[in-house]
Amino acid sequence: MCYIDELWPGGLKFIKSDEVFPIGTDAVMLSAFIDAENARKAMDIGCGGGIVSLMLAYSSSKIVIDAVDIQQAAADLTRRNAEINGLSDRVNAVCHDIRNYRSFGGGGTYDLVFANPPYFPVNSGAVSARESAAKAREERTCTLDELCAAASFFTRWGGRFALVHRPERMSEVFCGMTAHGIEPKRLRFVHDKLSSPPCLILVEGRRGGKPGLSIEQPLIIRNEDGSFTDELLTIYHRKEAL
């Protein structure tokens, strides 16, 4: 079963499918965190339904994105989502196992690589019994280290790699990036409320970059009364509607 939903009134449309992990707030926040202004060629590793790729293509008219996923259903859904939003000319969906990155080609040619990867190690007990959800949340088909290796291969010298992940794995994220020649340069914590501990991290690194990490103001999802913050409404293009 599938149906079409709008991310915001009159905005991007997405087909929801039981075969592909649904759109999450983490993907939307990653798209807002990424600085794609000067990027012309980008890669989305593990694209799912293509939300990050499509939001970047929507906001930046010069970017062309290869959206890659190991699941054929996800690549097909991204392709369909690109079509219904008139973005097929700039979002190219491909089914490929990114662990075999050398067979894909294009090494060192991407200005920007980004990913909303599985958060949990295999057998962590933190995933769904549904196969599509399990693959999206548990590192069954790509570990964090394998992701960083692929990102380093595809990113040009001086290019950027951005991802969203869990704060408890921040050390692994940083170690994985630096082990493959990507220097962490930007870090932003995401909190459900200002009074709550961070629930996500947004990280950007530069291939061949010099040491030096900038920690940005935290992104807060909700006010203390439970209402969404102005920034979250802006990210979802809801503030204009209000």
Secondary structure, 3 states (H helix, E strand, C coil): CEEEEECCCCCCEEEEECCCCCCCHHHHHHHHHCCCCCCCEEEEECCCCCHHHHHHHHHCCCCEEEEEECCHHHHHHHHHHHHHCCCCCCEEEEECCHHHHHHHCCCCCEEEEEECCCCECCCCCCCCCCHHHHHHHECCCCCHHHHHHHHHHHEEEEEEEEEEECHHHHHHHHHHHHHCCEEEEEEEEEECCCCCCEEEEEEEEEECCCCCCEECCCEECECCCCCECHHHHHHCCCCCCC
